[in-house]
Amino acid sequence: MPDTLYYTPGSGNSLKPALVAHHTGRPLHRVRIDVLAGESRQPAFLAINPRGQLPYLVTSDGQGLGESNAIAWYLAEGSALMPAQPLERAQAVQWMIFEQTALEPFISPARFFTAILPGEREARAAEIAAWQAAAQPGLARLDAHLTGRDFVVGRQVSVADIAVYGYTHLAEEGGIGLAAYPAVQTWIAQVQRVLQVPPLDRLLPA
């Protein structure tokens, strides 16, 4: 039996492990959990993951693993997506932590209340504006890092690129323009080309 990924449709965090599996050809059983319908808080899912968070992986031998970047790292093990050198692996972890602290916490909610639940946009206008502003320093740092580089770490695409790509490429859906970050835009196109990224709804069916 392959590993099982519990995911929610449209999620940048759920996209990361799905994209690793897609690129490496690793078998992965996908189970859709509709967060908007409250399925992540139902007893059936809480029995699998008491924290109720998505994505969540259950390995073929029944072990559970949460946090999108940890799942992506686990699925990338043994593949060309895992940097070969110790320093590059450490740098990959560094940028994956950066993504979860400087990008995802701001891009994700801004997008959620702009594109996923647009009915909440007006009521959340002040919060959305704050999230949009808070995302700028992280995007500026990423842009500076990517200037003159093809990938986040090393000379080939890695799990770090997938982790950072997860929400960065969705920033404009949250009203966070990328025109001021040309290196980020070039890198997004490069990742999509190299990984042959299919549409989000093909990786995570609604």
C-alpha positions in Angstrom: 0.0 0.0 0.0 1.3 3.5 -0.8 1.5 6.3 1.7 -1.8 8.2 2.2 -2.0 12.0 1.9 -4.9 13.7 3.5 -5.3 17.1 1.8 -7.7 20.0 1.3 -8.4 21.3 -2.2 -6.7 24.5 -3.3 -4.2 24.5 -0.4 -0.7 25.6 -1.1 0.5 23.6 1.8 -1.2 20.5 0.5 0.3 21.2 -2.9 3.8 20.7 -1.7 3.8 16.9 -0.9 1.5 16.3 -3.9 4.0 18.0 -6.2 6.9 16.1 -4.7 5.1 12.8 -5.4 4.1 14.0 -8.9 7.7 14.9 -9.9 9.3 11.8 -8.4 6.7 9.3 -9.5 6.2 8.1 -5.9 2.9 6.4 -5.4 0.6 8.4 -3.1 -3.0 7.7 -2.2 -4.9 11.0 -1.8 -7.9 11.5 0.5 -9.8 14.8 0.2 -10.8 16.5 3.4 -13.1 19.5 2.9 -12.0 22.1 5.5 -14.8 24.5 4.6 -17.4 21.8 5.2 -15.8 21.1 8.7 -14.6 17.7 7.8 -11.2 18.3 9.4 -13.0 18.7 12.8 -15.1 15.5 12.5 -14.3 12.5 14.7 -13.3 10.4 11.7 -10.4 12.6 10.8 -9.5 13.6 14.3 -9.0 9.9 15.0 -6.3 10.0 12.3 -4.8 13.3 13.2 -6.0 14.7 16.6 -4.7 18.2 15.7 -7.1 18.3 12.8 -4.5 20.0 10.5 -3.9 19.4 6.8 -2.0 18.2 5.0 -1.3 15.0 6.9 0.5 11.9 5.8 0.0 8.3 7.0 2.8 6.1 5.9 2.3 2.6 4.5 3.2 1.2 7.9 0.7 3.4 9.7 3.0 6.2 11.0 1.6 9.7 11.0 3.4 12.9 9.9 2.1 16.4 9.9 3.5 19.8 8.6 3.6 20.3 4.9 7.4 20.9 4.6 8.2 17.8 6.8 5.9 15.7 4.6 7.5 17.1 1.4 11.0 16.4 2.9 10.0 12.8 3.8 8.6 12.1 0.3 11.7 13.6 -1.4 14.1 11.4 0.5 16.1 9.3 -1.9 15.2 11.3 -4.9 17.0 14.0 -7.0 14.9 16.6 -5.1 17.0 16.0 -2.0 20.3 18.0 -2.1 23.3 15.7 -2.0 25.7 17.8 0.1 25.2 18.4 3.8 25.5 22.2 3.6 22.9 22.3 0.8 20.5 20.1 2.8 20.9 22.5 5.7 20.3 25.5 3.4 17.2 23.7 2.1 15.9 23.4 5.7 16.8 27.1 6.3 14.6 28.2 3.3 11.8 25.8 4.2 11.7 27.4 7.7 11.8 30.8 6.1 8.8 29.9 3.9 6.8 28.9 6.9 7.7 32.0 9.0 8.1 34.9 6.4 5.8 34.0 3.6 3.0 31.4 4.3 1.6 33.1 7.4 0.8 36.2 5.4 0.1 35.0 1.8 -2.1 32.1 2.9 -4.7 34.1 5.0 -4.7 37.0 2.5 -5.5 34.6 -0.3 -8.0 32.6 1.8 -10.2 35.7 2.5 -9.7 37.1 -1.0 -10.0 34.2 -3.3 -11.3 31.2 -1.3 -13.9 33.0 0.8 -14.5 36.3 -1.1 -17.6 36.9 0.9 -15.4 37.7 3.9 -13.2 40.1 2.0 -14.9 43.3 3.0 -15.2 42.4 6.7 -11.6 41.3 6.7 -10.2 44.2 4.7 -8.0 45.6 7.4 -6.5 42.2 8.2 -6.0 41.4 4.5 -4.1 44.7 4.1 -1.9 43.9 7.1 -1.1 40.5 5.7 -0.4 41.9 2.3 2.0 44.4 3.8 3.6 41.8 6.1 4.4 39.6 3.1 6.6 42.3 1.4 9.8 41.9 3.5 9.9 38.1 2.9 9.3 38.5 -0.8 12.0 41.2 -1.0 14.4 38.9 0.7 13.5 36.0 -1.5 13.9 38.2 -4.6 17.3 39.3 -3.5 18.4 35.7 -2.9 17.1 34.5 -6.3 18.7 37.3 -8.3 21.3 35.5 -10.5 20.1 32.1 -9.3 17.9 29.5 -11.0 16.9 27.7 -7.8 16.7 28.4 -4.1 19.5 26.0 -3.2 22.3 24.7 -5.4 22.2 24.3 -9.2 19.1 22.1 -9.6 15.5 22.1 -8.5 15.0 20.7 -5.0 12.5 20.1 -2.3 13.3 23.7 -1.1 12.0 25.1 -4.3 8.7 23.2 -3.9 8.3 24.3 -0.4 8.8 28.0 -1.2 6.8 27.7 -4.4 3.8 26.3 -2.6 2.3 29.7 -1.6 4.6 32.2 -3.3 3.1 31.4 -6.7 -0.3 32.0 -5.3 0.5 35.4 -3.8 -1.4 37.4 -6.5 -4.6 35.5 -5.6 -4.2 37.2 -2.2 -3.8 40.6 -3.8 0.0 40.5 -3.3 1.5 41.7 -6.6 4.8 40.2 -7.7 5.7 42.9 -10.3 8.3 44.4 -7.8 10.0 41.0 -7.5 11.3 40.1 -11.0 13.6 37.4 -9.8 10.8 35.7 -8.0 8.6 35.8 -11.1 11.4 34.3 -13.2 12.0 31.6 -10.6 8.3 30.7 -10.5 8.3 30.2 -14.3 11.5 28.1 -14.0 10.1 25.8 -11.3 6.9 25.3 -13.3 8.9 24.5 -16.4 11.4 22.1 -14.8 8.8 20.3 -12.7 6.1 20.4 -15.4 3.7 21.6 -12.8 0.1 20.5 -13.7 -2.9 22.6 -12.7 -3.5 22.7 -8.9 -6.9 20.9 -9.3 -5.2 18.0 -11.0 -2.8 17.5 -8.1 -5.5 18.1 -5.5 -8.9 17.3 -6.9 -11.7 19.3 -5.5 
